[in-house]
Every structure is written in structure tokens, then in C-alpha cells.
């Protein structure tokens, strides 16, 4: 009887230990991903975006690259916009087409566009403040600040992002499906590694309010 009672009492402790290990694995997954991203020379991928335009949905396919300082995206679809190239550097975005550069606005929650969504995603992954992490089934998920009024939720699979959702005021405004995630080591480039490694949680956003 005593052995049976001890066994029953041990069950909650074993469950707690299992939960602790799972949460530690979750944090390590995102920490390792951020380290690999910031230690890389560059990354390239394709982003399929579905954008809420206020009651209607618009789809875009972008080919993207990131070198730790600059994110470049080139529109593959729709065909009407194919070849339009967007470049974002240090929080600023520009759209270049046919040698003409047009400002695309500051990257912030209120100004998020299909052009700026991918650069905002990369900034969040590389050094953004992580608000929350959890397991979504077997996939690790995390929510980052992507502006004053915008958050982005990211799902990883096998060490690479596969989906991201931008939300503002509780409403999903951009869904980004990532494929073909390819990392090029810094040794294979002419430049040093991307950036100094940032903690997994980054820095919380600040405002100008007193």
C-alpha cells in the first residue's frame, strides 16, 4: 500500500519534470535559431503572402534575401508586379523598379505593407523582443513585437521558419508562408557574420511617452 501511495505521489513530479524539459527545449530551439541566423553570412527564401486589404485578400509571392543589414525582396507574383524590388535597411524601406527608387515608409505597425512585411519579419527574428513562446502541437511558436501596434507570430519546423502571421489590434493582417529557407555560412561570403548575437527575448519596445 505504501509503495502504491508513493508511486501515485510521484506522478505529478514526473509530469512537472517533463513540462520543464519541454519548455527548456522550446527556449533552446528559438535561441539556437537566432544564433544561427545572426552567425550566418546570408539567408534566402520564398515568401507567399496573403494580405488582408480590408474585407478582401490579396496574394503575393516574394523572393527574399537577408544579410543581417539589408533585406531584399523581389516580387514573383502577381505578374503585373513581377520584378519590383524592395530594399529595407535599418528600419527604412524603398521600392526600386527600373532603376527608380520610391520610398515605402518607415517599418512600423501602422505602416506594414506587403513590401515591408518580410523585412519586418527578419528584424523580429534576428533581434526583436519575444513576448511569448509555446508549443503548437509539435511545432515551436513564438510571438515578437514588429512595431508599436503590431506583433508577428512565427512557427518553426526543423530549425527554419515555415509560417508567420502579423496581427494588429487582434486582427490578422498578413499571413506569410516561408519555403526554401537556405542559409549561406559567413565563410562563404566576403563579409563578416551578420550581427552581434542578441538574446532570444531581445529588448522590449519603448515609446516616447514620459
C-alpha positions in Angstrom: 0.0 0.0 0.0 2.8 2.4 0.9 4.6 1.7 -2.4 1.4 2.3 -4.3 0.9 5.6 -2.5 4.5 6.7 -3.2 4.1 5.9 -6.9 0.9 8.0 -7.1 2.6 10.9 -5.4 5.5 10.7 -7.8 3.2 11.2 -10.9 2.8 15.0 -10.5 6.5 15.4 -10.0 7.3 13.4 -13.2 4.7 15.4 -15.1 6.3 18.7 -13.9 9.8 17.5 -14.8 8.5 16.6 -18.3 6.9 20.0 -18.7 10.1 21.7 -17.6 12.2 19.8 -20.1 9.7 20.6 -22.9 9.8 24.3 -22.1 13.6 24.3 -21.9 13.7 22.6 -25.3 11.3 25.3 -26.6 13.5 28.2 -25.5 16.7 26.5 -26.7 15.1 26.0 -30.1 14.5 29.7 -30.6 17.8 30.6 -29.1 19.7 28.3 -31.4 17.7 29.6 -34.4 18.6 33.2 -33.6 22.2 32.3 -33.1 22.4 30.5 -36.4 20.6 33.4 -38.2 23.0 36.0 -36.7 26.1 33.9 -37.4 25.2 33.2 -41.0 26.5 35.1 -44.0 23.1 35.4 -45.6 19.8 33.6 -45.9 17.4 33.3 -48.9 13.9 32.0 -49.1 10.5 32.4 -50.8 7.6 34.1 -49.0 4.0 33.5 -50.1 1.9 36.3 -48.6 -1.9 36.6 -48.1 -2.7 40.2 -47.2 -6.0 41.4 -45.7 -6.8 44.6 -47.6 -9.9 45.4 -45.6 -12.5 42.7 -46.4 -10.6 41.3 -49.4 -7.5 39.1 -49.6 -4.6 39.7 -52.0 -1.8 37.2 -52.6 1.9 38.0 -53.3 4.9 35.7 -53.8 8.3 37.3 -53.0 11.8 36.0 -53.3 13.8 37.3 -50.4 17.4 37.5 -49.1 18.8 38.9 -45.9 22.4 39.6 -44.9 22.0 40.9 -41.4 21.8 44.6 -42.5 19.7 44.6 -45.6 16.6 42.6 -46.6 15.8 42.5 -50.3 12.6 41.2 -51.8 11.6 40.7 -55.4 8.0 40.2 -56.5 7.5 37.0 -58.4 3.7 37.1 -58.4 1.3 38.7 -59.3 2.7 39.0 -62.8 1.6 42.7 -63.0 4.2 43.5 -60.3 6.8 40.9 -61.2 10.3 42.2 -61.0 9.5 45.0 -58.5 12.3 45.0 -55.9 12.1 46.3 -52.4 15.1 47.0 -50.2 14.9 47.6 -46.4 17.9 48.7 -44.4 17.9 49.7 -40.7 14.2 50.3 -40.4 13.7 52.1 -43.7 12.2 50.7 -46.9 12.4 51.6 -50.5 10.9 50.1 -53.7 13.1 50.0 -56.8 11.8 49.3 -60.2 13.6 50.1 -63.4 16.2 52.0 -61.6 13.7 54.3 -59.9 13.6 54.2 -56.1 10.4 55.2 -54.3 10.2 55.5 -50.6 8.0 52.8 -49.0 7.7 54.4 -45.5 9.1 53.6 -42.1 8.7 50.0 -40.9 6.1 50.2 -38.1 2.9 48.5 -37.1 0.6 51.1 -38.6 2.7 51.2 -41.9 3.0 47.5 -42.5 2.7 46.6 -46.2 3.4 43.5 -48.4 6.7 45.2 -49.2 7.7 45.8 -45.6 6.3 42.6 -44.1 9.3 40.3 -44.9 11.9 42.9 -43.7 9.9 43.3 -40.5 9.9 39.5 -40.1 13.6 39.3 -40.4 14.2 42.1 -38.0 12.0 40.4 -35.4 13.7 37.1 -35.8 17.2 38.5 -35.6 16.8 40.8 -32.6 13.1 41.5 -31.8 11.6 41.3 -28.4 9.9 37.9 -27.8 6.7 38.3 -25.9 5.7 34.6 -25.7 6.8 31.1 -26.7 4.7 27.9 -26.8 4.2 24.6 -28.5 1.6 24.5 -31.2 1.2 20.7 -31.5 4.7 19.6 -32.4 5.8 23.0 -33.8 7.5 25.6 -31.6 5.9 29.0 -31.9 6.8 32.5 -30.7 5.3 35.9 -30.8 7.5 39.0 -31.4 6.9 42.7 -31.4 7.1 44.0 -35.0 6.2 47.6 -34.3 4.4 49.7 -31.8 1.0 48.2 -32.7 1.9 45.0 -34.5 3.1 41.6 -33.4 4.2 38.7 -35.5 3.8 35.0 -34.6 6.4 32.6 -36.1 6.3 28.8 -36.4 9.5 26.8 -36.8 9.9 23.4 -38.3 13.2 21.5 -38.4 15.0 24.7 -37.4 13.6 27.0 -40.0 10.5 29.4 -40.1 7.6 27.9 -42.1 4.8 30.4 -41.3 4.4 33.9 -39.8 1.3 35.9 -39.0 1.2 39.6 -38.5 -1.6 40.9 -36.3 -2.7 44.4 -35.3 -5.4 45.2 -32.7 -6.1 41.4 -32.5 -6.7 41.1 -36.2 -4.5 39.1 -38.6 -3.4 41.3 -41.4 -0.6 39.4 -43.2 0.0 35.6 -43.3 3.4 34.7 -44.7 4.3 31.1 -45.6 8.0 30.5 -45.9 9.7 27.9 -48.2 13.1 27.1 -49.5 14.9 28.6 -46.4 18.6 28.4 -47.3 21.4 29.6 -45.0 24.8 30.5 -46.5 27.6 30.4 -44.0 29.6 33.6 -43.3 32.8 31.8 -44.5 31.2 31.5 -48.0 30.7 35.3 -48.2 33.1 38.2 -48.4 31.7 39.8 -45.3 31.8 39.1 -41.6 28.9 37.4 -39.8 25.7 39.4 -39.8 25.4 40.9 -36.4 26.3 40.5 -32.8 24.1 37.9 -31.2 21.0 39.2 -29.5 19.3 37.5 -26.5 16.3 35.4 -27.5 14.0 38.0 -25.9 15.7 41.0 -27.4 14.7 44.3 -26.0 11.1 45.4 -25.1 9.7 48.2 -27.3 9.8 51.7 -26.0 7.6 54.7 -26.6 8.2 58.4 -26.4 5.6 58.9 -23.6 7.0 60.2 -20.3 
